Amino acid sequence: MRSNHFAATLGIAILAGAITISSYSAQDPPRKITVEAKRYQFTPSEIDLKKNVPVVIEFTSKDVDHGLVFDDLALTAKIGKGKTIDVPFTPTEAGTFVGQCSSFCGEGHGSMKLTIHVTE
C-alpha cells in the first residue's frame, strides 16, 4: 500500500512540475510597432526587426486610403481613411527591404516608402 501511495504522490509531483515548467516557457506576445500613413510618408519611415521574431505592425491612416506592398517580403496592407489595422509579420530573411504605398494618394505618392531592416 505504501508503494502505491508513493507512486501516486510521485505522479502528482511530476504533473505539477510539468505544469509549472510549461507556464514558464510560454512566449511573450509579439512586439507591436505603430506606423502612421499620411500624405506622403510613413512615420516612422524605417523600422528595425530581427529575423524569425514575430511582430505586429499597427498601421493607421489619418487622411486618405493608403496601402503598402513589400514584394520581397510578401507583405501587403490596405489601410482605410481613419482606420487602424494590425498586420502580424515574421521576417524570415535578413536584409533591407523597401515598401511602397500601393494606393494612389496624390502627387507625392511615388516617394511614399517604408524601409524595414531585418538583422540576424
KAJOJO-V621489 format. One record per helix or strand of 3 or more residues. SS is the DSSP state (hx for helix, st for strand). FROM is the first residue (numbers start at 1). TO is the last residue. If there is no record, write none. Layout:
SS	FROM	TO
SS	FROM	TO
//
This chain:
hx	2	24
st	31	38
st	41	43
st	46	50
st	55	61
st	66	70
hx	71	73
st	75	79
st	84	89
st	95	100
hx	109	111
st	113	119
//
